[in-house]
Amino acid sequence: MDAPIKSKLSHASLERSAVRKVATRIVPFVALMFFINYLDRTAIGFAGPGGMNTDLALSAAQFGFASGIFFIAYILLEVPSNIALHKFGARRWLARIMVSWGLVSVLFTWVQNFEQLWILRFALGVAEAGFFPGAIFFLSFWVPARHRAKILSLFYLAQPLTTVVGAPLAGWLINQHGLFGLEGWRIMFFGVGMPAIIVGVIAWFYLVDKPADAKWLTADEKTWLTNALEKERDTTSEGGAAHHSIKGAFRNGRVWILGGVYFGLVYGFYTLAFFLPTIIAGFEQQFGGKLDILQRGLVTAIPYLPAAVALYLWSRYAGKHGVKAWHVALPAAIGAVSIPLALFAGSPAATIAVITVTASSIFAAFPLMWTLPSRFLTGAAAATGVALIGAIGNLAGFVAPYITGMLKDLTGSYVVPMFLVGGFMLMSCLLMVSLNRKGLPVESRSEAEASEAAGVESL
């Protein structure tokens, strides 16, 4: 066998083994952190119809405000948090964030009124600020661009699976009403807060900041990963300071447009996350019948299992053929059309089916959108740009539940709020198309074929 062929096979073997080790050692643990993160921030969506709204005498607007105020603090501190992560190291910073939000989450067990509720939600936003963009940025230290769609899809699976597992879990915890003399929703808050503290402490010792420090990689695998990632950073940096400076990230129009894309997707996502349990509870009045708390949790989980499958399969397809703008725009368009259609379904089953399509479209778009910033940003600009996109998008985390609750109070139904969701998701589709026309750098077919040739498509 010729030496060049042997060399290619050697590089392919190193690439395959290195990326697979990252996919099995780093990604599942960071996904577990994301699982707990999402469960903590959306626990209020289960607590509301599970007795909290009644016990604290909350209106729909107050519930929406308390749900959304989390994101104001999160947005204000997201960029500074990611800059700190870049400075102090992802391992320390992500562990610190996790323990902080776990401590705040546990305090919800003893909330007594609306004022305490929204103050604690704001404090939770302060504690969690920077976790998600920090996790995305951290994974970019470990995975070359041509594998990022696959790896981010594995990471992002934690989000829909949080609802698949978390909704029945939350229902079961709420059903433990009277344990330790507490209402069920208070037990639920305590039960989802403690794991964050435990896993945060473990993260301090388990995570590694960069491949060169990983004891579970061979010397050759460390060298291959380090060289591949450095080569990417050097290529991206050839664009000048605008691609790797903090100021460059703020001045980059593509960052702001991606922020708008993310805003529309997040608007749809958090409307479902916070109000789907309440909408399902309303089935009892609209269609008759009676569901207990656990059954509501199980019904709430139904749309998210197909969404997890759609996320994974769509990411694999896009990763194999090279991520293009339409891989994000098409799911956004489907979600824009489907969410208002749920209003006209004639039964609970039909409503859940349409909502399943919406959830699947949102989750199919999320991980692919997050592969794009690292294609035109590196270094501090990448940390800042990812955080800025997250901050813009997460503004919808405040706007969506608050406006949804307010419009529900004003109109007496969810008709207007759901059409508004469709409008924002259509905006995401159109912005993605416009971004493509401006020359968005995406994964080329040759890169995708290189990934496939390395045999990593089996991840």
C-alpha positions in Angstrom: 0.0 0.0 0.0 1.4 3.4 -1.0 2.5 5.7 1.8 0.0 8.5 0.9 -2.9 6.1 1.1 -1.7 4.8 4.4 -1.4 8.3 5.7 -5.0 9.1 4.6 -6.3 5.9 6.3 -4.3 6.8 9.4 -5.8 10.3 9.5 -9.3 8.9 8.9 -8.9 6.4 11.7 -7.6 9.1 14.1 -10.5 11.4 13.1 -13.1 8.6 13.6 -11.7 7.5 17.0 -11.2 11.0 18.3 -14.6 12.3 17.4 -16.3 9.2 18.7 -14.6 9.6 22.0 -15.7 13.2 22.3 -19.2 12.1 21.3 -19.3 9.5 24.1 -17.3 11.2 26.9 -18.1 15.0 26.6 -21.4 15.4 24.7 -23.6 13.1 26.9 -22.5 14.9 30.1 -23.0 18.4 28.7 -26.3 17.2 27.4 -27.2 16.0 30.9 -26.3 19.5 32.2 -28.6 21.0 29.4 -31.4 18.6 30.4 -31.3 19.8 34.0 -31.0 23.4 32.9 -34.1 23.3 30.7 -36.1 21.4 33.3 -35.3 24.0 35.9 -36.2 27.0 33.8 -39.5 25.5 32.5 -40.6 23.9 35.8 -42.8 26.9 36.4 -44.8 25.7 33.3 -45.8 22.5 35.2 -46.2 24.3 38.6 -48.7 26.8 37.2 -51.6 24.4 36.3 -50.3 22.0 39.1 -51.7 24.3 41.8 -49.3 27.2 42.0 -51.5 29.6 40.0 -54.4 28.9 42.4 -52.3 28.9 45.6 -50.6 32.2 44.7 -53.8 33.7 43.0 -52.0 34.4 39.8 -53.6 35.8 36.6 -52.5 34.5 33.2 -50.6 37.8 32.7 -48.9 37.5 36.1 -47.9 33.9 35.3 -46.6 35.0 31.9 -44.6 37.8 33.5 -43.1 35.6 36.1 -42.2 33.0 33.5 -40.6 35.5 31.2 -38.8 37.8 33.7 -36.2 35.1 33.9 -35.0 36.0 30.4 -34.4 39.7 31.2 -31.6 38.9 33.6 -30.4 36.1 31.4 -30.2 38.5 28.4 -28.4 41.3 30.3 -25.7 38.9 31.6 -25.4 36.5 28.7 -22.6 38.2 26.8 -20.6 39.1 30.0 -20.9 35.6 31.2 -19.6 34.1 27.9 -16.7 36.6 27.9 -15.9 35.4 31.5 -16.1 31.8 30.3 -13.6 32.5 27.6 -11.3 34.1 30.2 -11.6 31.7 33.2 -12.2 28.4 31.3 -15.4 26.6 30.4 -15.1 23.8 33.0 -15.0 26.2 36.0 -17.5 28.6 34.6 -20.2 26.1 33.6 -19.8 24.3 36.9 -20.2 27.6 38.8 -23.3 28.5 36.8 -24.9 25.1 37.5 -24.4 25.1 41.2 -25.7 28.7 41.4 -28.9 28.1 39.5 -29.5 24.9 41.5 -29.4 26.8 44.8 -31.9 29.4 43.4 -34.2 26.7 42.1 -34.5 25.0 45.5 -35.6 28.4 47.0 -38.8 28.2 44.8 -40.0 25.5 47.3 -40.9 28.3 49.8 -42.2 31.1 47.5 -45.3 32.7 49.0 -46.7 35.3 46.6 -46.3 36.8 43.1 -43.6 39.3 44.1 -41.4 36.6 45.6 -42.1 34.4 42.5 -40.9 37.0 39.9 -37.9 38.0 42.0 -36.8 34.4 42.3 -37.4 33.9 38.5 -35.2 37.0 37.9 -32.5 35.6 40.2 -32.7 32.3 38.4 -32.0 34.2 35.1 -28.9 35.8 36.8 -27.7 32.4 37.9 -28.2 30.6 34.6 -27.0 33.5 32.4 -24.5 32.2 29.8 -25.0 28.5 30.3 -26.4 27.6 26.9 -24.2 29.8 24.7 -21.3 28.7 27.0 -22.1 25.1 26.3 -22.3 25.7 22.6 -19.0 27.5 22.7 -17.4 24.8 24.8 -18.3 22.1 22.3 -16.7 24.1 19.5 -13.4 23.6 21.4 -13.8 19.9 20.8 -15.5 19.3 17.5 -14.3 20.3 14.0 -16.9 22.1 11.9 -17.7 19.2 9.6 -18.8 17.1 12.6 -20.6 19.9 14.4 -24.1 19.3 13.0 -24.0 15.7 14.3 -22.5 16.6 17.6 -24.9 19.5 18.3 -27.9 17.3 17.3 -26.8 14.8 20.0 -26.4 17.7 22.5 -29.8 19.3 21.5 -31.6 16.0 22.0 -31.6 16.8 25.7 -34.1 19.6 25.2 -37.1 17.7 23.7 -36.2 14.6 25.9 -36.3 16.9 28.9 -40.1 17.3 28.3 -40.5 13.6 27.4 -39.0 12.6 30.7 -39.5 15.8 32.7 -43.2 16.3 32.1 -44.2 12.9 33.6 -41.6 13.4 36.3 -42.9 16.8 37.2 -46.5 15.4 37.2 -45.3 12.5 39.5 -43.6 15.0 41.9 -46.7 17.2 42.0 -48.7 14.2 42.9 -46.6 13.8 46.0 -48.8 16.5 47.6 -48.6 16.6 51.4 -45.1 15.1 51.6 -43.2 17.0 54.3 -46.3 19.2 54.7 -45.7 20.8 51.3 -48.0 21.3 48.3 -47.1 19.1 45.3 -45.8 21.9 43.1 -43.4 23.0 45.9 -42.0 19.4 46.1 -41.6 19.5 42.3 -39.4 22.6 42.5 -37.2 21.0 45.2 -37.0 17.8 43.2 -35.7 19.5 40.0 -33.4 21.9 41.8 -31.2 19.5 43.7 -29.8 17.6 40.7 -28.3 20.9 39.4 -26.2 21.3 42.5 -25.0 17.7 42.4 -24.2 17.6 38.7 -22.6 21.0 38.9 -20.1 19.8 41.5 -19.3 16.7 39.4 -18.8 18.9 36.3 -15.9 20.7 38.1 -14.0 17.5 38.2 -15.3 15.7 35.1 -15.1 18.3 32.3 -11.8 19.2 30.5 -11.3 22.5 28.9 -9.5 21.3 25.7 -8.4 18.1 23.9 -4.7 18.6 24.9 -5.7 18.0 28.6 -7.9 15.0 28.0 -6.4 11.9 29.6 -8.8 9.6 27.7 -7.5 10.6 24.3 -4.3 9.1 22.9 -1.4 11.3 22.1 -2.1 11.0 18.3 -5.8 11.8 18.9 -4.9 14.9 20.9 -2.6 16.1 18.2 -5.1 15.5 15.4 -8.0 17.3 17.2 -5.7 20.2 18.3 -4.3 20.7 14.8 -7.7 20.4 13.1 -9.3 23.0 15.4 -6.3 25.3 15.2 -6.4 25.1 11.4 -10.1 26.1 11.4 -9.4 29.0 13.7 -6.6 30.2 11.5 -8.8 30.0 8.4 -11.6 31.9 10.1 -9.1 34.5 11.4 -7.9 35.3 7.9 -10.9 37.6 7.6 -9.2 40.0 10.0 -10.0 41.4 13.5 -13.7 41.6 12.7 -13.8 37.8 12.9 -12.1 37.3 16.3 -12.5 40.6 18.3 -15.4 41.4 20.7 -16.2 44.6 18.8 -16.2 42.6 15.5 -18.9 40.4 16.8 -21.2 43.3 17.7 -20.5 44.9 14.3 -21.2 41.8 12.3 -24.6 42.0 10.6 -24.8 38.2 10.2 -24.7 37.9 14.0 -27.7 40.2 14.4 -29.7 38.5 11.6 -29.0 35.1 13.2 -30.2 36.6 16.4 -33.5 37.5 14.7 -33.8 33.9 13.3 -33.3 32.5 16.8 -35.8 35.0 18.3 -38.6 33.7 16.0 -37.8 30.1 16.8 -37.5 30.7 20.6 -40.8 32.6 20.5 -42.6 29.5 19.2 -40.6 27.2 21.5 -41.3 29.0 24.8 -44.9 29.6 24.0 -45.3 25.8 23.8 -43.1 25.2 26.8 -44.9 27.5 29.2 -48.5 27.3 28.0 -48.9 23.7 26.6 -49.6 22.2 30.0 -52.2 24.9 30.6 -53.7 24.4 27.1 -53.9 20.7 27.7 -55.6 21.3 31.1 -58.2 23.3 29.1 -59.1 20.2 27.1 -61.2 19.1 30.0 -63.5 22.1 29.6 -63.4 22.2 25.8 -63.9 18.5 25.0 -65.0 17.0 28.4 -63.3 14.4 30.4 -60.8 14.6 33.3 -57.0 14.3 33.5 -55.0 14.1 36.7 -51.7 15.9 37.1 -49.6 12.8 36.0 -51.8 12.2 32.9 -51.4 15.9 31.9 -47.7 15.4 32.2 -47.8 12.4 29.9 -49.9 14.2 27.3 -47.6 17.2 27.5 -44.7 14.9 26.7 -46.3 13.4 23.5 -45.2 16.1 21.0 -41.6 16.0 22.1 -40.7 12.4 21.4 -41.4 12.7 17.7 -39.6 16.1 17.9 -36.5 14.4 19.2 -36.6 11.9 16.3 -37.1 14.8 13.8 -34.2 16.7 15.3 -31.8 13.8 15.0 -32.8 12.7 11.5 -32.9 16.2 10.0 -29.5 17.0 11.5 -28.0 13.8 10.1 -29.4 14.6 6.7 -28.2 18.2 6.7 -24.8 17.1 8.1 -24.4 14.5 5.3 -25.3 16.9 2.5 -23.7 20.1 3.9 -25.7 22.5 6.1 -27.5 25.0 3.9 -29.8 27.9 4.8 -32.9 26.0 3.7 -32.2 23.4 6.3 -33.2 26.0 8.9 -35.7 28.0 6.8 -37.9 25.1 5.8 -38.6 23.9 9.4 -39.3 27.4 10.4 -41.9 27.8 7.6 -43.6 24.5 8.5 -43.8 25.7 12.2 -45.2 29.1 11.1 -48.1 27.4 9.2 -48.8 24.5 11.7 -49.1 26.4 15.0 -52.2 28.5 14.0 -53.8 25.3 12.6 -53.9 23.8 16.1 -56.6 26.3 16.8 -58.9 24.7 14.3 -58.4 21.0 15.3 -61.6 19.4 16.3 -60.3 17.1 19.0 -57.5 16.8 21.6 -55.8 14.1 19.4 -55.8 16.4 16.4 -54.6 19.4 18.4 -51.7 17.4 19.8 -50.9 16.1 16.3 -50.6 19.6 14.9 -48.6 20.8 18.0 -46.2 17.8 17.4 -45.5 19.1 13.9 -44.7 22.5 15.3 -42.4 21.1 18.0 -40.7 18.9 15.5 -40.1 21.8 13.1 -38.6 24.0 15.9 -36.3 21.4 17.2 -35.2 20.4 13.6 -34.0 24.0 13.1 -32.3 24.7 16.4 -29.0 22.7 16.2 -28.3 23.5 12.5 -28.7 27.2 13.2 -26.0 26.9 15.9 -23.5 25.4 13.5 -23.2 28.7 11.6 -21.6 31.3 13.9 -18.3 29.4 14.2 -18.0 29.6 10.4 -17.4 33.3 10.4 -16.3 34.0 14.0 -13.4 32.7 16.2 -11.8 33.4 19.6 -13.4 36.1 21.7 -15.7 37.1 18.8 -17.1 33.6 18.7 -17.8 33.6 22.5 -19.4 37.1 22.2 -21.3 36.4 18.9 -22.8 33.1 20.2 -23.8 34.9 23.4 -25.2 37.9 21.5 -27.3 35.6 19.3 -28.5 33.8 22.4 -29.4 37.1 24.1 -31.4 38.4 21.1 -33.2 35.1 20.8 -33.9 34.7 24.5 -35.6 38.1 24.5 -38.4 36.1 23.1 -38.3 34.0 26.2 -39.6 37.0 28.1 -41.8 38.4 25.3 -43.5 35.2 24.3 -45.0 34.1 27.6 -45.9 37.6 28.8 -47.6 38.6 25.5 -49.3 35.2 25.2 -50.7 35.5 28.8 -51.7 39.2 28.3 -53.5 38.5 25.0 -55.2 35.5 26.5 -56.5 37.7 29.3 -57.7 40.4 26.8 -59.3 38.1 24.3 -60.3 35.2 26.4 -58.7 32.7 24.0 -55.4 31.6 22.5 -56.4 32.5 18.9 -54.5 35.8 18.6 -51.4 34.6 20.5 -51.0 31.5 18.3 -51.3 33.5 15.1 -48.6 35.8 16.5 -46.4 32.8 17.1 -46.8 31.8 13.5 -45.9 35.3 12.4 -42.6 35.3 14.3 -41.6 31.8 13.0 -42.3 33.0 9.5 -39.9 35.9 10.2 -37.2 33.4 11.1 -37.7 31.7 7.7 -37.5 35.0 5.8 -34.4 36.2 7.7 -32.7 32.9 7.0 -33.4 33.3 3.3 -32.1 36.8 3.3 -29.0 35.7 5.2 -28.3 33.1 2.5 -28.5 35.8 -0.2 -25.9 37.9 1.7 -23.4 35.0 1.4 -23.7 33.0 4.6 -20.8 30.7 5.0 -22.1 27.1 5.4 -20.6 23.7 5.3 -19.6 22.7 1.9 -20.5 19.3 0.3 -16.8 18.4 0.2 -16.6 18.9 4.0 -19.6 16.7 4.6 -18.1 14.0 2.3 -14.9 14.2 4.2 -16.8 13.5 7.4 -18.6 10.6 5.8 -15.3 9.2 4.4 -13.9 9.3 7.9 -16.7 6.9 9.0 -18.1 9.3 11.6 -21.5 9.3 10.0 -22.3 6.3 12.2 -22.4 8.5 15.3 
